[in-house]
Amino acid sequence: MKKLFTLLSIIATTAMSAQVSQNVDFLYNWHDPSITPASSSGIRYNEVWGYAANGREYAILGSAIGTHIFDVTDPVNSTLVDYVPGKAQGATVIHRDYHDYNGYLYAVCDEGPSSLQIMDLQYLPDSVHVVYDSDSLIIRAHNIFIDSTSANMYVCSMLGYENSTLIYTQLGVVSLANPTDPQLILNYNTLPDIAHDAYVHNDTAYLNLSNLGLFIVDFSNISSPTVMGSLLNYPDKGYNHSGWPSEDGDYYFFADETNGMKLKSLDVTNYANMTVVDTFGSNEHVSSIAHNQIVKGDYLYSSYYEDGLQIFDVSDPTNVVRVGYYDTYITTDYSNAVGAWGVYPLLPSGKVLVSDMLSGLYVFDVSKAISIEEETNLASSIQVNTYPNPFTNSISIDFPKESTNKEKSIELVNSLGQVINTYSTTNNSHTINVSSLAKGTYVVRGSIDGVQFYNKLLKLQ
């Protein structure tokens, strides 16, 4: 029976005009402020996933209370079609993770006691049916990834049971040969660190081992997995969090969930000698953190915490270029690691889903970002320096030498998205008197010959 979500009457669904973007258009946002935050930072939401069937598209959003399923086929008029309560709920729940296989959605939670939930998606767009909700196999897990080529689900940092014995394993492998009757087939506990996340295809697993680095493991012989390569030292090393390969499999792009560490482009044509060929990032703040990323075609989509959605052209993995962004978290506070958690760009329509820990589900049109060429290269060279930050009486803006004598348009925007004032100049520097402004968060945004820029700033008094 379809469950009725009793909080529908107070759900906020609004156009978030206060957000700042380049080549990305806002389509939809859903946020329910009545959900109890899971921390003092106000975290309510976590992972996002997508699903498509019978010509319709869906977004799956995790929260502190459970799983929310939306029909986003007509994105501007997206609707919540069902809600599945999590076994664990409330202020202690921060992590949920999802993956679909063979018409079923699989869901885990890393706080608990929780369970593995399996939802039958065939009844959409009316509802989803929970066909399995049990802790007899998995009590808690941090992440899951399903290798559809072998029907195996890889369960990272898993607390559960093996033959009725409570176990903790760095990486569990669960057979989905019967999609509604999961069976543990491997308790893999010989890694030098926990598997925080995984990407697996054709039995080859890219395992992000948190503080240690990256391991590549062949699971084709499930009784005797083989380590094919590892990367323990590399530029901007931090907490090795997650990654995704290029579609040809020659490169792997990964993030370290550590302040200021850039994304890496890794040549994996030889697992025994993997090499970082480029580092790249949002370049918004010294404390920016890339979180999750997925590759589709020539583009990498990253949920970048306080910097929101970031899109990169990875057609040349040795020279990655940012082509678009949308900031879902418009403040200058980088101290709490909040903002965009998850991203899903794999829907057939090309729409991109993003989850923000504080403000919920977003649906974006990114067609501008993935269709520009000449502007992309120019945008990558535009580095506008806005200072001081925080500021009190004035803001100075320095433009790059490449923009000499070019027309620059500038807007000063408050946290409500209201344009306070506009300016234009052909000079390479400009100063704005802001002594009359109230304290709070502001954005300086504008364009140089049509190429957009923005900087976030904080007024202290």
C-alpha positions in Angstrom: 0.0 0.0 0.0 1.3 3.5 -0.8 2.4 5.3 2.3 1.1 8.8 2.9 3.7 11.4 3.8 2.0 13.4 6.5 4.4 16.4 6.2 3.4 17.3 2.7 1.5 20.4 3.7 4.6 22.0 5.1 7.1 21.1 2.4 8.8 24.1 0.9 9.2 23.9 -2.9 10.6 27.2 -4.2 12.8 28.7 -6.8 16.1 29.4 -5.1 16.9 32.7 -6.8 19.6 33.5 -4.2 21.9 30.9 -5.5 24.8 31.7 -7.8 25.7 29.7 -10.9 27.5 29.5 -14.2 26.0 27.6 -17.2 23.6 25.7 -14.9 19.9 26.5 -14.6 17.8 25.8 -11.5 14.7 23.7 -12.1 13.4 22.5 -8.7 14.2 22.4 -5.0 12.5 20.4 -2.2 13.2 21.0 1.5 11.2 20.0 4.5 12.3 22.1 7.5 10.3 19.9 9.9 12.8 17.1 9.6 14.9 16.9 12.8 18.5 17.9 12.0 21.0 15.2 12.6 23.6 17.5 14.0 24.3 21.0 15.4 25.3 22.0 11.9 21.6 21.4 10.8 22.2 18.4 8.5 18.9 16.9 7.4 19.8 15.2 4.0 22.5 13.0 2.6 22.8 10.9 -0.6 20.9 11.3 -3.8 20.3 8.7 -6.5 18.4 8.5 -9.7 16.2 6.0 -11.6 14.5 5.8 -14.9 11.8 3.5 -16.3 8.9 3.5 -18.7 9.8 7.0 -20.0 9.8 8.5 -16.5 12.6 9.7 -14.3 12.9 9.7 -10.5 15.1 11.1 -7.8 15.8 9.3 -4.5 16.8 11.5 -1.6 18.0 10.3 1.8 17.3 12.2 5.0 17.6 11.7 8.7 14.1 10.1 8.7 14.2 7.9 5.6 14.0 7.8 1.9 12.0 10.2 -0.3 11.1 9.3 -3.9 10.3 12.1 -6.4 9.0 12.0 -10.0 11.2 14.5 -11.8 10.0 13.7 -15.4 8.7 17.2 -15.6 11.3 18.8 -13.4 9.8 22.2 -12.7 6.6 20.3 -11.5 8.4 17.5 -9.7 6.4 15.7 -7.1 7.1 13.6 -4.0 5.4 10.2 -4.9 6.5 8.1 -1.8 8.4 8.1 1.4 9.9 5.0 3.1 10.8 5.5 6.8 14.3 4.2 7.8 14.6 1.7 10.6 17.0 4.2 12.2 15.7 7.7 12.3 16.3 11.0 14.0 19.1 13.2 15.2 21.8 10.5 15.1 21.3 9.6 11.5 23.7 11.3 9.1 24.6 8.7 6.4 22.4 6.8 4.0 23.4 5.3 0.7 21.6 3.9 -2.4 22.0 1.9 -5.5 19.5 0.3 -7.9 19.6 -3.1 -9.7 17.2 -5.0 -11.8 14.2 -2.8 -10.9 15.0 -2.7 -7.1 16.4 0.0 -4.9 18.9 -0.9 -2.2 19.3 1.3 0.8 21.7 1.2 3.8 22.3 3.5 6.8 25.6 4.0 8.8 23.9 4.8 12.1 21.7 2.5 13.9 20.6 -0.1 14.7 19.5 0.0 11.1 18.9 -2.5 8.3 19.2 -3.3 4.6 16.1 -2.1 2.8 15.0 -3.3 -0.7 12.3 -1.5 -2.5 10.4 -2.8 -5.6 10.3 0.1 -8.1 7.9 -1.5 -10.6 4.8 0.3 -9.2 6.2 3.8 -9.9 5.0 6.5 -10.5 2.3 5.5 -8.0 4.5 4.2 -5.2 7.4 1.9 -4.1 6.9 -1.4 -2.2 9.4 -2.4 0.5 10.0 -6.1 -0.1 12.9 -6.6 2.3 13.7 -4.7 5.5 16.0 -6.8 7.8 19.1 -6.5 9.9 19.8 -10.3 9.6 22.5 -9.6 7.0 23.4 -5.9 7.3 22.9 -3.7 10.4 24.9 -0.7 9.3 27.0 0.2 6.2 28.7 3.3 5.0 28.4 2.9 1.2 27.2 0.3 -1.3 28.0 -0.2 -5.0 26.4 -2.9 -7.2 28.4 -4.4 -10.1 25.6 -5.2 -12.5 27.9 -7.4 -14.6 28.1 -10.0 -11.7 25.0 -9.1 -9.7 27.2 -8.5 -6.6 26.8 -5.7 -4.1 29.9 -4.3 -2.4 29.2 -3.1 1.1 31.8 -0.7 2.6 32.5 -0.6 6.3 29.8 -3.2 7.1 28.4 -4.3 10.5 26.3 -7.4 10.1 26.0 -11.1 10.3 27.8 -14.1 8.7 26.1 -17.4 9.5 24.3 -15.7 12.4 27.6 -14.4 13.9 28.0 -10.7 14.3 30.9 -9.4 12.2 32.5 -6.1 11.2 34.1 -6.2 7.8 36.1 -3.7 5.8 34.2 -4.8 2.7 31.4 -7.3 2.3 30.4 -8.8 -1.0 26.7 -9.7 -1.2 25.2 -11.8 -4.1 22.0 -10.4 -5.7 21.5 -13.4 -7.9 18.0 -13.3 -6.3 17.5 -9.6 -6.0 15.2 -9.9 -3.0 17.2 -12.6 -1.2 20.7 -11.1 -0.6 23.4 -13.5 0.4 26.8 -12.7 1.9 29.5 -14.4 -0.2 32.6 -12.8 1.0 33.8 -11.1 4.2 36.9 -9.3 2.8 38.9 -8.1 5.8 42.5 -8.2 4.5 42.7 -4.6 3.4 45.2 -2.3 5.2 42.4 0.2 6.0 38.6 0.4 5.9 36.9 0.6 2.4 35.2 4.0 2.6 33.7 3.8 -0.8 33.9 1.7 -4.0 33.3 1.7 -7.7 33.1 -1.8 -9.3 32.7 -3.0 -12.9 33.4 -6.4 -14.3 34.7 -7.6 -10.9 37.4 -4.8 -10.8 37.0 -2.7 -7.7 38.4 0.8 -7.1 38.5 0.9 -3.3 38.9 4.2 -1.5 40.8 3.3 1.7 40.3 6.6 3.7 43.6 7.7 5.2 45.7 5.2 3.3 44.9 5.8 -0.4 43.5 3.8 -3.3 43.5 0.1 -4.0 42.5 -1.8 -7.1 41.3 -5.3 -6.4 40.2 -8.1 -8.8 37.2 -10.0 -7.4 36.7 -12.3 -10.4 37.8 -15.2 -8.2 35.5 -14.4 -5.3 37.3 -16.9 -3.0 40.7 -15.3 -3.6 40.6 -11.6 -4.5 43.8 -10.2 -6.0 45.2 -6.7 -5.4 46.3 -5.4 -8.8 47.6 -2.0 -7.7 47.7 0.7 -5.1 48.3 4.4 -4.8 49.6 5.4 -1.4 51.3 8.7 -2.2 50.1 11.4 -4.5 49.6 15.2 -4.7 47.1 16.8 -2.3 46.7 13.6 -0.4 44.1 13.6 2.4 41.2 11.3 3.2 40.7 9.2 0.1 36.9 9.4 -0.2 35.4 8.3 -3.6 35.9 8.3 -7.3 34.6 7.3 -10.8 36.5 6.1 -13.9 36.3 7.7 -17.4 34.0 5.8 -19.7 37.0 4.3 -21.6 38.4 3.0 -18.3 41.8 4.6 -18.9 41.5 7.2 -16.2 40.0 7.4 -12.7 39.0 10.7 -11.0 38.9 10.8 -7.3 38.4 13.1 -4.3 40.0 13.4 -0.9 37.5 14.6 1.7 40.0 17.1 3.2 40.0 20.9 3.3 41.7 22.4 0.3 42.6 19.1 -1.5 41.9 19.1 -5.2 40.4 16.4 -7.3 42.8 14.1 -9.1 43.0 12.7 -12.6 44.7 9.3 -12.4 46.1 7.4 -15.4 45.1 3.7 -14.6 46.2 2.1 -17.9 48.8 0.3 -15.8 47.6 -0.6 -12.3 51.2 -1.3 -11.3 52.2 2.2 -12.1 49.3 4.6 -11.7 50.1 8.3 -12.2 48.3 11.5 -11.3 48.3 13.5 -14.5 46.3 16.5 -13.3 44.7 18.1 -10.2 41.7 20.3 -10.4 39.0 21.9 -8.2 36.4 24.6 -7.7 39.2 27.1 -6.7 36.6 28.9 -4.6 38.2 28.8 -1.2 41.3 27.4 0.5 39.0 25.1 2.6 36.9 23.8 -0.2 36.1 20.0 -0.1 35.1 17.8 -3.0 32.8 15.0 -1.8 31.3 12.7 -4.4 31.6 12.6 -8.2 30.2 10.7 -11.2 31.5 10.8 -14.8 29.1 10.9 -17.8 30.6 11.1 -21.2 33.3 13.8 -21.3 32.1 15.5 -18.0 32.7 14.9 -14.4 30.0 16.1 -12.0 31.0 16.7 -8.4 29.1 17.5 -5.2 31.5 20.0 -3.6 30.2 20.7 -0.2 30.0 24.5 0.4 30.7 25.1 -3.3 27.7 23.1 -4.5 27.6 21.4 -7.9 30.8 21.6 -9.9 31.1 20.4 -13.5 34.4 19.7 -15.2 35.3 18.8 -18.8 37.5 15.7 -18.6 37.8 15.0 -22.3 41.5 15.8 -21.9 42.3 14.2 -18.5 45.7 15.9 -18.4 44.0 19.3 -18.6 40.7 19.3 -16.8 38.6 22.5 -17.1 35.7 23.7 -15.1 32.7 24.5 -17.3 29.8 25.1 -14.8 28.7 25.3 -11.3 25.7 26.0 -9.0 26.2 27.0 -5.4 23.6 25.4 -3.2 25.2 26.8 0.0 25.5 30.5 -0.3 27.6 31.5 2.8 31.3 32.0 3.5 31.4 29.6 6.4 33.7 26.7 5.5 34.1 25.4 9.0 31.4 22.7 9.3 31.7 20.6 6.0 28.1 21.1 4.9 26.6 21.8 1.6 26.2 19.5 -1.5 26.5 15.9 -0.4 25.6 13.8 -3.5 25.2 14.2 -7.3 23.5 12.1 -9.9 23.9 13.0 -13.6 23.0 9.7 -15.3 19.3 10.3 -16.1 18.5 9.8 -19.8 17.2 13.4 -20.1 20.6 14.8 -18.9 19.0 16.5 -15.9 21.3 16.5 -12.9 20.2 15.7 -9.3 22.0 17.2 -6.3 21.4 16.7 -2.6 22.4 19.5 -0.2 22.7 18.6 3.5 20.8 21.7 4.6 18.4 22.5 1.8 17.4 19.1 0.3 16.9 18.0 -3.3 17.9 20.1 -6.4 17.2 19.4 -10.1 19.3 21.2 -12.6 19.5 21.8 -16.4 23.3 21.6 -17.3 22.9 21.8 -21.1 24.7 25.1 -21.3 27.7 23.7 -19.4 28.2 20.7 -21.6 27.7 22.5 -24.9 30.2 25.3 -24.7 33.7 25.1 -26.1 35.4 28.5 -26.7 33.8 30.0 -23.6 35.0 27.1 -21.5 38.6 27.8 -22.1 38.2 31.5 -21.4 36.2 30.8 -18.2 39.0 28.7 -16.9 41.4 31.6 -17.1 39.2 34.1 -15.4 40.4 34.4 -11.8 38.8 37.5 -10.1 40.3 38.4 -6.8 37.9 40.0 -4.3 39.2 41.2 -1.0 39.3 41.7 2.0 37.3 38.7 3.1 35.7 39.3 5.7 35.3 43.0 4.9 34.0 46.0 6.7 33.9 49.3 4.7 35.0 48.5 1.2 35.5 45.7 -1.3 38.3 45.7 -3.9 38.0 43.7 -7.1 41.1 42.8 -9.2 40.6 41.4 -12.6 43.2 39.3 -14.6 45.5 41.0 -17.1 43.8 39.0 -19.8 40.7 41.2 -19.3 42.5 44.6 -19.9 40.2 47.1 -21.6 37.4 44.6 -21.7 33.9 45.6 -20.4 33.2 44.1 -16.9 29.8 44.1 -15.4 29.5 43.7 -11.6 26.6 43.0 -9.2 26.6 43.1 -5.5 24.0 40.6 -4.2 22.8 39.9 -0.6 22.0 36.5 0.9 18.3 36.7 -0.3 19.4 37.0 -3.9 18.5 40.7 -4.1 20.8 42.9 -6.3 21.9 45.8 -4.1 23.8 47.6 -6.8 25.3 47.2 -10.2 28.6 48.6 -11.6 30.5 48.5 -14.9 34.2 49.2 -15.7 36.9 48.6 -18.2 39.6 49.0 -15.6 41.5 46.0 -14.1 40.5 47.0 -10.6 37.4 48.4 -8.9 36.5 49.4 -5.4 33.0 49.4 -3.9 32.0 51.4 -0.8 30.0 49.0 1.4 30.2 50.8 4.8 26.4 51.1 4.9 25.7 47.4 4.5 24.4 45.2 7.3 26.6 42.4 8.5 26.1 39.1 6.7 26.9 37.1 3.6 27.2 38.8 0.2 28.2 37.8 -3.4 30.1 39.8 -5.9 29.2 38.4 -9.3 29.4 39.6 -12.9 30.9 38.9 -16.3 33.8 39.7 -18.5 32.9 39.5 -22.2 30.0 37.2 -21.2 32.2 34.9 -19.0 30.7 34.8 -15.6 32.4 35.0 -12.2 31.4 35.1 -8.6 33.0 35.5 -5.2 31.4 35.0 -1.7 32.2 37.4 1.1 31.3 38.1 4.7 30.7 41.5 6.3 31.5 41.3 10.0 30.0 44.6 11.2 
